[in-house]
Amino acid sequence: MAKIEQLELEGHRSEIIADVKSLVEKYRAIFDWDVPEIDQNLADKLILAEMRKAVDDIEKELLN
């Protein structure tokens, strides 16, 4: 049987995904404004790597 926290999270999963996509798009737009001839693939990789690092840092902060 699923714990109540897991059920609650599942109820908000689509919202979390939408929020993260929105954040990615925010930084993609900023890169586009700041770098006229951007390598979008490289920019996407850099943005996603930094977001992963940020989530890891937040996890350490919350769980320690």
C-alpha positions, -999 to 999 in steps of 0.1 A, spaced: 0 0 0 13 34 -10 21 59 18 0 91 19 31 111 9 36 91 -23 -1 94 -32 1 132 -26 32 135 -48 15 115 -76 -14 139 -75 10 168 -81 34 151 -106 20 168 -137 23 202 -119 59 196 -109 68 186 -145 51 217 -159 69 239 -134 103 224 -142 97 227 -180 87 263 -175 120 269 -156 140 253 -183 123 274 -209 130 306 -189 167 299 -190 166 288 -226 151 322 -234 177 341 -214 205 322 -232 189 331 -265 188 368 -256 223 369 -243 240 348 -270 229 357 -305 244 326 -323 239 301 -295 246 264 -298 211 254 -284 221 218 -278 251 228 -257 231 255 -239 204 229 -231 229 205 -217 245 232 -195 211 244 -182 200 209 -174 233 201 -157 231 232 -136 195 224 -126 205 189 -116 233 203 -94 209 228 -79 184 200 -70 213 180 -55 223 210 -34 187 216 -23 184 179 -14 215 180 8 202 212 25 168 197 32 179 162 43 209 171 64 
